[in-house]
């Protein structure tokens, strides 16, 4: 299928988890707890500094000082604060190398969310 010119209804859709008792013909809607968690995840993307940090980490794993330099105009303290929020949302992970803490994207889902979001707004 030519997805470039397809309408949203023609686009291949990812399969949603199906509950055991979903009435025939009705769309799947996640339960309230899942929806709450999803809304919280999207709230994390509502800050441009956090988005810049994620984009910097798409290029390579970085320490706080390198992230602050890559993002520009943000103190290391502010970067650390934003990284804490990103860690709580499971969007970034870290490892220790001696006294230094190195941050990276948690997994490929984070890259996919950012690239899909950017593709969507650029259409």
C-alpha positions, 0 to 999 in steps of 0.5 A: 500500500502507498502509505504516503498518500493514504488517508488515516483510515487506510493506514495500517493500524497497530493492533491494540490489546484485546480484552476478553469481554469486548462486545463485538463491533465496538472499538477497544478502549483501554481501562482508566488506569492505562489511559491515565498512565498514557496521559502521564507519558504524553505530559512528559513530552510537553516540555521543549527542554525534555524534547531537546534532551531526548534528541541529544540522546538520540545521537549518543549516550551523554553525561549531564555536562555534555547534555547541557552543552548540546541543549544550549542555554540550560544549566546542568542543574536544570538538565538533571531535574529534567533527566529525573522526570525522564527517568521516572517516565522510563524514557531514559536510562543511566549507567555509571562510568567511574564518577560519571553518570552516562544517560541514554534513551531507554529503548527504540520506542522513545526514538519511534515516538519522537520520529513519529511525532515529528513526522505527524506535525510536518505533514 
